[in-house]
């Protein structure tokens, strides 16, 4: 049995998305900003994570 690249990349995205969401929920940002970031990460997976990494954490 070989290791599928799509499976590994999907697992990596899932781990990063969960990490980002946990950091967002624990941040001091307002509720609207938190919801916006979480929706962005879930609807635009790669772009959302990149934008969050650049503009999200302070």
mmJSON file of the N, C-alpha and C atoms, coordinates in Angstrom:
{"data_MODEL":{"atom_site":{
"group_PDB":["ATOM","ATOM","ATOM","ATOM","ATOM","ATOM","ATOM","ATOM","ATOM","ATOM","ATOM","ATOM","ATOM","ATOM","ATOM","ATOM","ATOM","ATOM","ATOM","ATOM","ATOM","ATOM","ATOM","ATOM","ATOM","ATOM","ATOM","ATOM","ATOM","ATOM","ATOM","ATOM","ATOM","ATOM","ATOM","ATOM","ATOM","ATOM","ATOM","ATOM","ATOM","ATOM","ATOM","ATOM","ATOM","ATOM","ATOM","ATOM","ATOM","ATOM","ATOM","ATOM","ATOM","ATOM","ATOM","ATOM","ATOM","ATOM","ATOM","ATOM","ATOM","ATOM","ATOM","ATOM","ATOM","ATOM","ATOM","ATOM","ATOM","ATOM","ATOM","ATOM","ATOM","ATOM","ATOM","ATOM","ATOM","ATOM","ATOM","ATOM","ATOM","ATOM","ATOM","ATOM","ATOM","ATOM","ATOM","ATOM","ATOM","ATOM","ATOM","ATOM","ATOM","ATOM","ATOM","ATOM","ATOM","ATOM","ATOM","ATOM","ATOM","ATOM","ATOM","ATOM","ATOM","ATOM","ATOM","ATOM","ATOM","ATOM","ATOM","ATOM","ATOM","ATOM","ATOM","ATOM","ATOM","ATOM","ATOM","ATOM","ATOM","ATOM","ATOM","ATOM","ATOM","ATOM","ATOM","ATOM","ATOM","ATOM","ATOM","ATOM","ATOM","ATOM","ATOM","ATOM","ATOM","ATOM","ATOM","ATOM","ATOM","ATOM","ATOM","ATOM","ATOM","ATOM","ATOM","ATOM","ATOM","ATOM","ATOM","ATOM","ATOM","ATOM","ATOM","ATOM","ATOM","ATOM","ATOM","ATOM","ATOM","ATOM","ATOM","ATOM","ATOM","ATOM","ATOM","ATOM","ATOM","ATOM","ATOM","ATOM","ATOM","ATOM"],
"id":[1,2,3,4,5,6,7,8,9,10,11,12,13,14,15,16,17,18,19,20,21,22,23,24,25,26,27,28,29,30,31,32,33,34,35,36,37,38,39,40,41,42,43,44,45,46,47,48,49,50,51,52,53,54,55,56,57,58,59,60,61,62,63,64,65,66,67,68,69,70,71,72,73,74,75,76,77,78,79,80,81,82,83,84,85,86,87,88,89,90,91,92,93,94,95,96,97,98,99,100,101,102,103,104,105,106,107,108,109,110,111,112,113,114,115,116,117,118,119,120,121,122,123,124,125,126,127,128,129,130,131,132,133,134,135,136,137,138,139,140,141,142,143,144,145,146,147,148,149,150,151,152,153,154,155,156,157,158,159,160,161,162,163,164,165,166,167,168,169,170,171,172,173,174],
"type_symbol":["N","C","C","N","C","C","N","C","C","N","C","C","N","C","C","N","C","C","N","C","C","N","C","C","N","C","C","N","C","C","N","C","C","N","C","C","N","C","C","N","C","C","N","C","C","N","C","C","N","C","C","N","C","C","N","C","C","N","C","C","N","C","C","N","C","C","N","C","C","N","C","C","N","C","C","N","C","C","N","C","C","N","C","C","N","C","C","N","C","C","N","C","C","N","C","C","N","C","C","N","C","C","N","C","C","N","C","C","N","C","C","N","C","C","N","C","C","N","C","C","N","C","C","N","C","C","N","C","C","N","C","C","N","C","C","N","C","C","N","C","C","N","C","C","N","C","C","N","C","C","N","C","C","N","C","C","N","C","C","N","C","C","N","C","C","N","C","C","N","C","C","N","C","C"],
"label_atom_id":["N","CA","C","N","CA","C","N","CA","C","N","CA","C","N","CA","C","N","CA","C","N","CA","C","N","CA","C","N","CA","C","N","CA","C","N","CA","C","N","CA","C","N","CA","C","N","CA","C","N","CA","C","N","CA","C","N","CA","C","N","CA","C","N","CA","C","N","CA","C","N","CA","C","N","CA","C","N","CA","C","N","CA","C","N","CA","C","N","CA","C","N","CA","C","N","CA","C","N","CA","C","N","CA","C","N","CA","C","N","CA","C","N","CA","C","N","CA","C","N","CA","C","N","CA","C","N","CA","C","N","CA","C","N","CA","C","N","CA","C","N","CA","C","N","CA","C","N","CA","C","N","CA","C","N","CA","C","N","CA","C","N","CA","C","N","CA","C","N","CA","C","N","CA","C","N","CA","C","N","CA","C","N","CA","C","N","CA","C","N","CA","C","N","CA","C","N","CA","C","N","CA","C"],
"label_alt_id":[null,null,null,null,null,null,null,null,null,null,null,null,null,null,null,null,null,null,null,null,null,null,null,null,null,null,null,null,null,null,null,null,null,null,null,null,null,null,null,null,null,null,null,null,null,null,null,null,null,null,null,null,null,null,null,null,null,null,null,null,null,null,null,null,null,null,null,null,null,null,null,null,null,null,null,null,null,null,null,null,null,null,null,null,null,null,null,null,null,null,null,null,null,null,null,null,null,null,null,null,null,null,null,null,null,null,null,null,null,null,null,null,null,null,null,null,null,null,null,null,null,null,null,null,null,null,null,null,null,null,null,null,null,null,null,null,null,null,null,null,null,null,null,null,null,null,null,null,null,null,null,null,null,null,null,null,null,null,null,null,null,null,null,null,null,null,null,null,null,null,null,null,null,null],
"label_comp_id":["UNK","UNK","UNK","UNK","UNK","UNK","UNK","UNK","UNK","UNK","UNK","UNK","UNK","UNK","UNK","UNK","UNK","UNK","UNK","UNK","UNK","UNK","UNK","UNK","UNK","UNK","UNK","UNK","UNK","UNK","UNK","UNK","UNK","UNK","UNK","UNK","UNK","UNK","UNK","UNK","UNK","UNK","UNK","UNK","UNK","UNK","UNK","UNK","UNK","UNK","UNK","UNK","UNK","UNK","UNK","UNK","UNK","UNK","UNK","UNK","UNK","UNK","UNK","UNK","UNK","UNK","UNK","UNK","UNK","UNK","UNK","UNK","UNK","UNK","UNK","UNK","UNK","UNK","UNK","UNK","UNK","UNK","UNK","UNK","UNK","UNK","UNK","UNK","UNK","UNK","UNK","UNK","UNK","UNK","UNK","UNK","UNK","UNK","UNK","UNK","UNK","UNK","UNK","UNK","UNK","UNK","UNK","UNK","UNK","UNK","UNK","UNK","UNK","UNK","UNK","UNK","UNK","UNK","UNK","UNK","UNK","UNK","UNK","UNK","UNK","UNK","UNK","UNK","UNK","UNK","UNK","UNK","UNK","UNK","UNK","UNK","UNK","UNK","UNK","UNK","UNK","UNK","UNK","UNK","UNK","UNK","UNK","UNK","UNK","UNK","UNK","UNK","UNK","UNK","UNK","UNK","UNK","UNK","UNK","UNK","UNK","UNK","UNK","UNK","UNK","UNK","UNK","UNK","UNK","UNK","UNK","UNK","UNK","UNK"],
"label_asym_id":["A","A","A","A","A","A","A","A","A","A","A","A","A","A","A","A","A","A","A","A","A","A","A","A","A","A","A","A","A","A","A","A","A","A","A","A","A","A","A","A","A","A","A","A","A","A","A","A","A","A","A","A","A","A","A","A","A","A","A","A","A","A","A","A","A","A","A","A","A","A","A","A","A","A","A","A","A","A","A","A","A","A","A","A","A","A","A","A","A","A","A","A","A","A","A","A","A","A","A","A","A","A","A","A","A","A","A","A","A","A","A","A","A","A","A","A","A","A","A","A","A","A","A","A","A","A","A","A","A","A","A","A","A","A","A","A","A","A","A","A","A","A","A","A","A","A","A","A","A","A","A","A","A","A","A","A","A","A","A","A","A","A","A","A","A","A","A","A","A","A","A","A","A","A"],
"label_entity_id":["1","1","1","1","1","1","1","1","1","1","1","1","1","1","1","1","1","1","1","1","1","1","1","1","1","1","1","1","1","1","1","1","1","1","1","1","1","1","1","1","1","1","1","1","1","1","1","1","1","1","1","1","1","1","1","1","1","1","1","1","1","1","1","1","1","1","1","1","1","1","1","1","1","1","1","1","1","1","1","1","1","1","1","1","1","1","1","1","1","1","1","1","1","1","1","1","1","1","1","1","1","1","1","1","1","1","1","1","1","1","1","1","1","1","1","1","1","1","1","1","1","1","1","1","1","1","1","1","1","1","1","1","1","1","1","1","1","1","1","1","1","1","1","1","1","1","1","1","1","1","1","1","1","1","1","1","1","1","1","1","1","1","1","1","1","1","1","1","1","1","1","1","1","1"],
"label_seq_id":[1,1,1,2,2,2,3,3,3,4,4,4,5,5,5,6,6,6,7,7,7,8,8,8,9,9,9,10,10,10,11,11,11,12,12,12,13,13,13,14,14,14,15,15,15,16,16,16,17,17,17,18,18,18,19,19,19,20,20,20,21,21,21,22,22,22,23,23,23,24,24,24,25,25,25,26,26,26,27,27,27,28,28,28,29,29,29,30,30,30,31,31,31,32,32,32,33,33,33,34,34,34,35,35,35,36,36,36,37,37,37,38,38,38,39,39,39,40,40,40,41,41,41,42,42,42,43,43,43,44,44,44,45,45,45,46,46,46,47,47,47,48,48,48,49,49,49,50,50,50,51,51,51,52,52,52,53,53,53,54,54,54,55,55,55,56,56,56,57,57,57,58,58,58],
"pdbx_PDB_ins_code":[null,null,null,null,null,null,null,null,null,null,null,null,null,null,null,null,null,null,null,null,null,null,null,null,null,null,null,null,null,null,null,null,null,null,null,null,null,null,null,null,null,null,null,null,null,null,null,null,null,null,null,null,null,null,null,null,null,null,null,null,null,null,null,null,null,null,null,null,null,null,null,null,null,null,null,null,null,null,null,null,null,null,null,null,null,null,null,null,null,null,null,null,null,null,null,null,null,null,null,null,null,null,null,null,null,null,null,null,null,null,null,null,null,null,null,null,null,null,null,null,null,null,null,null,null,null,null,null,null,null,null,null,null,null,null,null,null,null,null,null,null,null,null,null,null,null,null,null,null,null,null,null,null,null,null,null,null,null,null,null,null,null,null,null,null,null,null,null,null,null,null,null,null,null],
"Cartn_x":[0.836,0.0,0.882,0.619,1.382,0.703,1.472,0.943,0.455,-0.768,-1.332,-0.964,-0.526,-0.143,-1.357,-2.486,-3.699,-4.123,-3.968,-4.331,-3.434,-2.143,-1.195,-1.44,-1.647,-1.9,-3.223,-4.227,-5.508,-5.383,-4.612,-4.389,-3.613,-2.62,-1.841,-2.735,-3.607,-4.527,-5.457,-5.959,-6.867,-6.182,-4.962,-4.215,-3.998,-3.591,-3.363,-4.664,-5.742,-7.028,-7.502,-7.37,-7.767,-6.906,-5.597,-4.695,-5.106,-5.381,-5.764,-7.08,-8.043,-9.344,-9.207,-8.396,-8.169,-7.514,-6.544,-5.884,-6.852,-7.725,-8.702,-9.679,-10.208,-11.186,-10.55,-9.285,-8.605,-8.073,-8.221,-7.686,-8.604,-8.102,-8.885,-9.695,-9.775,-10.532,-12.029,-12.774,-14.22,-14.872,-16.102,-16.823,-16.986,-17.301,-17.479,-16.204,-15.074,-13.793,-13.448,-13.726,-13.461,-14.285,-15.572,-16.451,-15.98,-15.612,-15.139,-13.891,-12.931,-11.712,-12.007,-12.862,-13.179,-13.895,-14.849,-15.56,-14.596,-13.694,-12.701,-11.808,-11.379,-10.518,-11.273,-12.541,-13.303,-13.747,-14.074,-14.561,-13.444,-12.35,-11.197,-9.975,-9.849,-8.86,-7.43,-6.856,-5.463,-5.319,-6.127,-6.052,-6.39,-7.38,-7.773,-6.656,-5.968,-4.857,-3.697,-3.429,-2.334,-2.665,-3.89,-4.276,-4.261,-4.722,-4.708,-3.273,-2.367,-0.974,-0.325,-0.727,-0.134,-0.799,-2.128,-2.847,-3.479,-3.635,-4.368,-3.636,-2.642,-1.994,-1.193,-1.151,-0.392,0.813],
"Cartn_y":[-1.178,0.0,1.242,2.132,3.369,4.484,5.474,6.646,7.631,8.074,9.002,10.434,11.185,12.566,13.395,13.171,13.918,13.699,12.492,12.198,12.92,12.953,13.631,15.141,15.698,17.132,17.508,16.661,16.91,16.882,15.939,15.845,17.056,17.487,18.665,19.905,20.062,21.198,21.15,19.977,19.833,20.251,19.824,20.184,21.694,22.294,23.74,24.514,24.048,24.731,24.661,23.51,23.379,24.271,24.3,25.165,26.63,27.064,28.456,28.786,27.893,28.142,28.223,27.368,27.423,28.746,29.19,30.474,31.634,31.553,32.618,32.698,31.559,31.548,32.074,31.783,32.235,33.652,34.316,35.667,36.692,37.918,38.978,39.782,39.305,40.004,39.938,40.801,40.819,39.597,39.354,38.182,38.198,39.34,39.449,39.12,39.609,39.327,37.84,37.241,35.808,34.989,35.309,34.574,34.756,35.967,36.238,35.426,35.379,34.607,33.114,32.594,31.161,30.809,31.644,31.4,31.474,32.443,32.588,31.351,30.836,29.65,28.424,28.31,27.132,27.194,28.385,28.494,28.606,29.225,29.373,28.769,27.462,26.785,27.324,27.277,27.686,29.195,29.945,31.398,31.913,31.315,31.729,31.541,30.398,30.154,31.105,31.379,32.29,33.699,34.155,35.484,35.57,34.532,34.526,34.576,33.824,33.813,35.192,35.916,37.229,38.319,38.353,39.461,39.132,37.871,37.489,37.705,36.891,37.004,38.297,38.798,40.037,39.771],
"Cartn_z":[0.0,0.0,0.0,-0.939,-1.024,-0.252,0.039,0.728,-0.328,-0.202,-1.178,-0.809,-1.798,-1.566,-1.182,-1.828,-1.507,-0.072,0.419,1.797,2.786,2.489,3.374,3.347,2.157,2.062,2.719,2.57,3.222,4.735,5.245,6.683,7.182,6.422,6.789,6.818,5.799,5.786,6.987,7.317,8.451,9.748,9.944,11.152,11.212,10.097,10.063,10.281,9.692,9.851,11.307,11.929,13.336,14.215,13.951,14.709,14.568,13.34,13.098,13.799,13.727,14.36,15.874,16.458,17.908,18.291,17.502,17.772,17.608,16.615,16.386,17.554,17.978,19.07,20.362,20.583,21.794,21.722,20.599,20.459,21.126,21.23,21.859,20.841,19.621,18.571,18.878,18.238,18.418,17.792,18.185,17.702,16.189,15.621,14.174,13.422,13.921,13.273,13.367,14.508,14.681,13.685,13.605,12.688,11.252,10.887,9.534,9.198,10.103,9.847,9.727,10.597,10.558,9.255,8.85,7.59,6.413,6.44,5.37,5.28,6.405,6.416,5.919,6.267,5.853,4.396,3.891,2.518,1.484,1.852,0.955,1.65,1.623,2.463,2.335,1.177,1.041,1.19,0.482,0.536,1.937,2.564,3.912,4.921,4.852,5.777,5.51,4.248,3.921,4.419,4.161,4.634,6.151,6.826,8.278,8.798,8.171,8.603,8.438,7.403,7.138,7.979,7.984,8.609,9.954,10.286,11.475,12.791,13.101,14.418,14.527,15.712,15.932,16.792],
"occupancy":[1.0,1.0,1.0,1.0,1.0,1.0,1.0,1.0,1.0,1.0,1.0,1.0,1.0,1.0,1.0,1.0,1.0,1.0,1.0,1.0,1.0,1.0,1.0,1.0,1.0,1.0,1.0,1.0,1.0,1.0,1.0,1.0,1.0,1.0,1.0,1.0,1.0,1.0,1.0,1.0,1.0,1.0,1.0,1.0,1.0,1.0,1.0,1.0,1.0,1.0,1.0,1.0,1.0,1.0,1.0,1.0,1.0,1.0,1.0,1.0,1.0,1.0,1.0,1.0,1.0,1.0,1.0,1.0,1.0,1.0,1.0,1.0,1.0,1.0,1.0,1.0,1.0,1.0,1.0,1.0,1.0,1.0,1.0,1.0,1.0,1.0,1.0,1.0,1.0,1.0,1.0,1.0,1.0,1.0,1.0,1.0,1.0,1.0,1.0,1.0,1.0,1.0,1.0,1.0,1.0,1.0,1.0,1.0,1.0,1.0,1.0,1.0,1.0,1.0,1.0,1.0,1.0,1.0,1.0,1.0,1.0,1.0,1.0,1.0,1.0,1.0,1.0,1.0,1.0,1.0,1.0,1.0,1.0,1.0,1.0,1.0,1.0,1.0,1.0,1.0,1.0,1.0,1.0,1.0,1.0,1.0,1.0,1.0,1.0,1.0,1.0,1.0,1.0,1.0,1.0,1.0,1.0,1.0,1.0,1.0,1.0,1.0,1.0,1.0,1.0,1.0,1.0,1.0,1.0,1.0,1.0,1.0,1.0,1.0],
"B_iso_or_equiv":[0.0,0.0,0.0,0.0,0.0,0.0,0.0,0.0,0.0,0.0,0.0,0.0,0.0,0.0,0.0,0.0,0.0,0.0,0.0,0.0,0.0,0.0,0.0,0.0,0.0,0.0,0.0,0.0,0.0,0.0,0.0,0.0,0.0,0.0,0.0,0.0,0.0,0.0,0.0,0.0,0.0,0.0,0.0,0.0,0.0,0.0,0.0,0.0,0.0,0.0,0.0,0.0,0.0,0.0,0.0,0.0,0.0,0.0,0.0,0.0,0.0,0.0,0.0,0.0,0.0,0.0,0.0,0.0,0.0,0.0,0.0,0.0,0.0,0.0,0.0,0.0,0.0,0.0,0.0,0.0,0.0,0.0,0.0,0.0,0.0,0.0,0.0,0.0,0.0,0.0,0.0,0.0,0.0,0.0,0.0,0.0,0.0,0.0,0.0,0.0,0.0,0.0,0.0,0.0,0.0,0.0,0.0,0.0,0.0,0.0,0.0,0.0,0.0,0.0,0.0,0.0,0.0,0.0,0.0,0.0,0.0,0.0,0.0,0.0,0.0,0.0,0.0,0.0,0.0,0.0,0.0,0.0,0.0,0.0,0.0,0.0,0.0,0.0,0.0,0.0,0.0,0.0,0.0,0.0,0.0,0.0,0.0,0.0,0.0,0.0,0.0,0.0,0.0,0.0,0.0,0.0,0.0,0.0,0.0,0.0,0.0,0.0,0.0,0.0,0.0,0.0,0.0,0.0,0.0,0.0,0.0,0.0,0.0,0.0],
"pdbx_formal_charge":[null,null,null,null,null,null,null,null,null,null,null,null,null,null,null,null,null,null,null,null,null,null,null,null,null,null,null,null,null,null,null,null,null,null,null,null,null,null,null,null,null,null,null,null,null,null,null,null,null,null,null,null,null,null,null,null,null,null,null,null,null,null,null,null,null,null,null,null,null,null,null,null,null,null,null,null,null,null,null,null,null,null,null,null,null,null,null,null,null,null,null,null,null,null,null,null,null,null,null,null,null,null,null,null,null,null,null,null,null,null,null,null,null,null,null,null,null,null,null,null,null,null,null,null,null,null,null,null,null,null,null,null,null,null,null,null,null,null,null,null,null,null,null,null,null,null,null,null,null,null,null,null,null,null,null,null,null,null,null,null,null,null,null,null,null,null,null,null,null,null,null,null,null,null],
"auth_seq_id":[1,1,1,2,2,2,3,3,3,4,4,4,5,5,5,6,6,6,7,7,7,8,8,8,9,9,9,10,10,10,11,11,11,12,12,12,13,13,13,14,14,14,15,15,15,16,16,16,17,17,17,18,18,18,19,19,19,20,20,20,21,21,21,22,22,22,23,23,23,24,24,24,25,25,25,26,26,26,27,27,27,28,28,28,29,29,29,30,30,30,31,31,31,32,32,32,33,33,33,34,34,34,35,35,35,36,36,36,37,37,37,38,38,38,39,39,39,40,40,40,41,41,41,42,42,42,43,43,43,44,44,44,45,45,45,46,46,46,47,47,47,48,48,48,49,49,49,50,50,50,51,51,51,52,52,52,53,53,53,54,54,54,55,55,55,56,56,56,57,57,57,58,58,58],
"auth_comp_id":["UNK","UNK","UNK","UNK","UNK","UNK","UNK","UNK","UNK","UNK","UNK","UNK","UNK","UNK","UNK","UNK","UNK","UNK","UNK","UNK","UNK","UNK","UNK","UNK","UNK","UNK","UNK","UNK","UNK","UNK","UNK","UNK","UNK","UNK","UNK","UNK","UNK","UNK","UNK","UNK","UNK","UNK","UNK","UNK","UNK","UNK","UNK","UNK","UNK","UNK","UNK","UNK","UNK","UNK","UNK","UNK","UNK","UNK","UNK","UNK","UNK","UNK","UNK","UNK","UNK","UNK","UNK","UNK","UNK","UNK","UNK","UNK","UNK","UNK","UNK","UNK","UNK","UNK","UNK","UNK","UNK","UNK","UNK","UNK","UNK","UNK","UNK","UNK","UNK","UNK","UNK","UNK","UNK","UNK","UNK","UNK","UNK","UNK","UNK","UNK","UNK","UNK","UNK","UNK","UNK","UNK","UNK","UNK","UNK","UNK","UNK","UNK","UNK","UNK","UNK","UNK","UNK","UNK","UNK","UNK","UNK","UNK","UNK","UNK","UNK","UNK","UNK","UNK","UNK","UNK","UNK","UNK","UNK","UNK","UNK","UNK","UNK","UNK","UNK","UNK","UNK","UNK","UNK","UNK","UNK","UNK","UNK","UNK","UNK","UNK","UNK","UNK","UNK","UNK","UNK","UNK","UNK","UNK","UNK","UNK","UNK","UNK","UNK","UNK","UNK","UNK","UNK","UNK","UNK","UNK","UNK","UNK","UNK","UNK"],
"auth_asym_id":["A","A","A","A","A","A","A","A","A","A","A","A","A","A","A","A","A","A","A","A","A","A","A","A","A","A","A","A","A","A","A","A","A","A","A","A","A","A","A","A","A","A","A","A","A","A","A","A","A","A","A","A","A","A","A","A","A","A","A","A","A","A","A","A","A","A","A","A","A","A","A","A","A","A","A","A","A","A","A","A","A","A","A","A","A","A","A","A","A","A","A","A","A","A","A","A","A","A","A","A","A","A","A","A","A","A","A","A","A","A","A","A","A","A","A","A","A","A","A","A","A","A","A","A","A","A","A","A","A","A","A","A","A","A","A","A","A","A","A","A","A","A","A","A","A","A","A","A","A","A","A","A","A","A","A","A","A","A","A","A","A","A","A","A","A","A","A","A","A","A","A","A","A","A"],
"auth_atom_id":["N","CA","C","N","CA","C","N","CA","C","N","CA","C","N","CA","C","N","CA","C","N","CA","C","N","CA","C","N","CA","C","N","CA","C","N","CA","C","N","CA","C","N","CA","C","N","CA","C","N","CA","C","N","CA","C","N","CA","C","N","CA","C","N","CA","C","N","CA","C","N","CA","C","N","CA","C","N","CA","C","N","CA","C","N","CA","C","N","CA","C","N","CA","C","N","CA","C","N","CA","C","N","CA","C","N","CA","C","N","CA","C","N","CA","C","N","CA","C","N","CA","C","N","CA","C","N","CA","C","N","CA","C","N","CA","C","N","CA","C","N","CA","C","N","CA","C","N","CA","C","N","CA","C","N","CA","C","N","CA","C","N","CA","C","N","CA","C","N","CA","C","N","CA","C","N","CA","C","N","CA","C","N","CA","C","N","CA","C","N","CA","C","N","CA","C","N","CA","C","N","CA","C"],
"pdbx_PDB_model_num":[1,1,1,1,1,1,1,1,1,1,1,1,1,1,1,1,1,1,1,1,1,1,1,1,1,1,1,1,1,1,1,1,1,1,1,1,1,1,1,1,1,1,1,1,1,1,1,1,1,1,1,1,1,1,1,1,1,1,1,1,1,1,1,1,1,1,1,1,1,1,1,1,1,1,1,1,1,1,1,1,1,1,1,1,1,1,1,1,1,1,1,1,1,1,1,1,1,1,1,1,1,1,1,1,1,1,1,1,1,1,1,1,1,1,1,1,1,1,1,1,1,1,1,1,1,1,1,1,1,1,1,1,1,1,1,1,1,1,1,1,1,1,1,1,1,1,1,1,1,1,1,1,1,1,1,1,1,1,1,1,1,1,1,1,1,1,1,1,1,1,1,1,1,1]
}}}
